[in-house]
Structure formats: C-alpha cells, structure tokens
Amino acid sequence: MRSPAAFRVATPTIVNTATRMEQAGLVTRRPDPEDARLVRLHLTPRGQAVAEPVRAARAALERHATATLTPAEREHLRTALTKIIAQLHDGSA
C-alpha cells in the first residue's frame, strides 16, 4: 500500500475522503494487524459493486474528452500533463 505522499495528497484529505466513503457504506476501516499505527481501508460489497461502473464512467469521459485527438496527440497530451503535474509537485512552486 502506498502512503498519502505517494499519491501527492495530504493525509487530512485522505482521512476526510475515507470518512465520507465509510459513511456512504463503500469502505470499512480495520486496524493493521502488524502496525497498530495504521488503519487499512477495505471495500465493502457496495464499494465493490460501484468500482467497475466508476472505472467505466471515467474511461468514457476520457474517450469523450479526447475524441478529436489523434493517437499521437493523445500521447503528447499525456506526456505534457505528466510533466506539468511533476512540476507542480516538485516543491518549487
């Protein structure tokens, strides 16, 4: 499992999101059996049921947003956005 830093998201953001997901019945929290400082999130049956429709909706949105781009333009966009995100997160901004 990656740390919040690996996702470039602040810990309070993760905690708040997990709380909302738990309240919606999408995840449960369980203590880590090997490290009492950690809490693991597990998808509930409801969370598992919505995971694939969410993935499909995100993929459909991406296809729609990039429908007029050629494959080369899509790759260029992906590369450029990756560089922009890295620049914003490198600590110099």
Buried (B, 14 or more C-beta within 10 A) or exposed (E): EEEEEEEEEEEEEBEEEBEEBBEEEBBEEEEEEEEEEEEEBEBBEEBEEBEEEEEEEEEEEEEEEBEEEEEEEEEEEEEEEEEEEEEEEEEEE
